Amino acid sequence: MKYNDSIQRSAELLRQALPMMSRQSAALNPISYAVWYTYLREAESPLRQAVDAHLQQHGTLDEAATESLYRRFIDDADPAAAQHMVDGAQRLLAGMFDSATLASNETARYGQTLSRVSQALDGEALASLDEVREHTTLMQATVQRLQQRLEESQREIGSLREEVRRTRTESLQDSLTGLANRRAFDQRLAACLAAMAADPDAPPPILVVADIDHFKRINDNYGHAFGDQILKAVAQVLRTVAPDSGLSARIGGEEFALLLPATPLEASVGLAERVRTAIAGSRIRRKGHEDPIERVTVSLGVTAYRAGESAVQFVDRADQALYASKSGGRDRVTTLGA
């Protein structure tokens, strides 16, 4: 789908889209922007009919519905379409503002020249010059109004750009734990494997996956609020031990991952053991209760990337190592060789 709207039109559509998106159950990501921008842009489009039908039946658009609509009706668009639209509009406005400023400066100099010339003239010539000067003054006022409108538009699009940046960040972050979410993990893993393909001699990335043991029992015995407290505590441990080059992410309900592109396998296993012992040694208290609950533990799997395998195969092997830890008694680290 091609977007060739005017600057004013695109800015207005984006302004209208933001509050509509905020009322949905889906993340405010670039795909959502593209769906709602197109919804507002085309009053009789199949996409709009599909959105209206879904809203009538379900009330809101969730993540799956939003992505499905995007794939069905805007599948040839860049997933970062909203960001490109905002950036392009801002660049165009900046150019227009510079041109208006130049025109204003040139008009002002022309008016000054007319003023100097008028001092040397009188009679009919002066009357004609006064008329020209009057038109010049009107032109100056018009250019100044244009500058003001452009400044206002620049500020509005600047705000939209910041909103897109903020929501893009939020769309890659798990709202409960603050860690990267599954989408961010998949993106970083893809970039990591692309770098490996470009440099086969580089050390292979390491993947550590962790799963909270008996998490369903914790939720059943102590409630989901305490379960959330456990998730946050585990996330804090991962955040603490992860190196700057690594990525800690929540990739499932109670499943976490550490992607380590620059850490040797032996050191990664040691890091996984630090995670395990830190959590096993913690005694987490429920809010309003003095006594700690039963011991919380995690099982972990560690593996190194094998040259030529896909991201799915890499993650599957890490999961195999995790399952071996689970079946071996939990609260342990299992390494699956490269």
C-alpha positions, -999 to 999 in steps of 0.1 A, spaced: 0 0 0 13 34 -10 9 65 13 11 97 -7 -10 120 15 -1 156 20 18 166 51 -13 182 67 -34 152 59 -9 127 73 -4 147 104 -41 149 110 -46 112 104 -18 103 128 -33 127 154 -67 109 152 -52 74 152 -34 77 186 -65 80 208 -83 52 189 -53 29 192 -50 36 230 -85 22 235 -75 -12 220 -60 -43 237 -31 -44 213 3 -29 218 8 6 203 34 -6 178 41 4 141 17 -23 128 -11 -9 149 -3 26 135 -5 13 99 -39 -4 106 -54 27 122 -39 52 98 -54 32 69 -87 28 87 -90 66 91 -76 73 56 -101 52 36 -137 55 47 -151 27 25 -121 3 25 -124 -35 32 -100 -30 61 -124 -5 77 -153 -28 73 -134 -57 88 -123 -35 118 -158 -23 124 -172 -58 123 -145 -70 147 -152 -41 171 -189 -47 170 -184 -84 179 -155 -82 204 -153 -46 216 -115 -41 210 -87 -52 188 -61 -75 205 -26 -82 193 -36 -112 171 -65 -94 155 -44 -63 147 -17 -84 131 -42 -104 112 -58 -73 97 -24 -59 89 -14 -91 70 -48 -93 52 -50 -57 40 -16 -40 43 7 -69 37 30 -50 12 37 -22 36 68 -18 58 60 -27 94 77 6 103 53 26 81 41 49 108 76 59 117 85 65 81 54 86 76 61 108 106 98 111 98 91 120 61 65 146 71 89 162 96 117 164 69 93 179 44 81 204 70 116 213 79 124 220 42 92 241 38 100 261 70 135 268 57 121 280 24 96 302 41 123 317 63 144 324 33 114 340 15 106 361 46 142 373 48 143 382 11 110 400 13 122 420 43 154 430 24 132 440 -6 110 462 17 141 479 31 153 486 -4 120 501 -14 121 523 17 155 537 7 145 543 -29 113 561 -18 133 587 0 148 598 -33 115 600 -52 84 622 -51 52 627 -70 37 600 -92 68 578 -90 65 579 -51 28 570 -53 36 540 -75 64 529 -52 41 532 -22 16 508 -38 44 483 -44 56 488 -8 21 481 4 19 449 -15 53 439 -2 41 445 34 11 422 27 34 396 13 55 398 44 25 393 66 14 363 45 49 346 47 50 352 85 16 335 89 29 306 68 60 304 91 37 303 122 16 275 107 47 255 98 61 259 133 29 246 148 29 217 124 65 209 132 57 209 169 28 186 164 47 161 142 76 163 166 52 152 194 39 124 171 74 113 164 82 111 201 50 91 206 59 66 179 94 63 194 79 57 229 53 32 217 78 13 196 99 9 228 69 -2 247 60 -28 221 93 -45 227 91 -45 265 73 -69 288 49 -46 308 51 -67 340 88 -73 344 104 -46 323 125 -71 304 125 -75 267 94 -94 254 92 -122 229 91 -99 199 123 -81 211 140 -114 217 131 -127 183 144 -96 167 177 -96 186 182 -133 179 176 -128 142 201 -99 142 226 -121 161 223 -150 136 226 -126 107 259 -114 122 271 -150 126 263 -157 89 283 -126 79 313 -137 101 314 -175 104 346 -173 125 329 -153 152 322 -172 185 288 -187 186 260 -171 206 248 -189 237 212 -192 247 201 -198 283 164 -205 290 149 -206 324 115 -217 337 100 -212 372 94 -246 389 59 -254 399 47 -219 390 11 -230 386 11 -244 421 24 -210 434 -4 -192 416 -30 -216 429 -18 -215 465 -9 -178 468 -28 -160 441 -18 -144 408 -7 -112 425 20 -131 443 28 -150 411 35 -116 395 58 -108 424 77 -140 417 80 -131 380 94 -97 389 119 -111 413 132 -136 387 134 -108 362 155 -87 386 180 -115 390 183 -119 352 187 -82 348 215 -82 374 236 -110 360 231 -103 323 262 -87 307 259 -55 287 262 -74 255 234 -98 264 197 -96 263 174 -108 291 138 -114 281 105 -129 292 95 -152 264 65 -169 279 43 -170 309 69 -181 334 97 -187 309 127 -164 305 158 -163 282 193 -149 282 208 -144 248 246 -141 251 263 -133 219 298 -126 234 300 -150 263 318 -183 261 298 -215 268 317 -222 301 311 -187 314 274 -189 303 269 -221 323 285 -203 353 261 -174 348 231 -198 346 243 -213 379 244 -178 395 208 -173 384 197 -206 398 215 -202 432 203 -166 436 167 -176 432 169 -208 452 185 -188 480 159 -162 481 129 -162 505 102 -141 490 75 -127 513 39 -119 503 29 -84 510 12 -82 544 27 -115 556 57 -119 577 66 -155 569 83 -164 536 66 -189 513 80 -222 503 113 -221 484 111 -209 448 134 -225 422 141 -224 385 153 -249 360 176 -238 332 189 -251 299 220 -238 281 232 -244 246 255 -229 220 245 -221 184 254 -246 157 265 -231 124 237 -232 98 208 -240 121 177 -217 121 166 -196 150 138 -221 157 162 -250 158 185 -230 182 157 -222 206 143 -258 204 177 -272 215 178 -248 244 143 -260 253 155 -296 252 182 -288 277 155 -271 299 132 -301 297 162 -323 308 166 -301 339 128 -304 346 128 -342 342 160 -346 361 145 -331 393 143 -293 387 164 -266 403 194 -274 381 212 -263 349 216 -287 320 240 -280 291 233 -293 256 265 -295 236 270 -276 204 
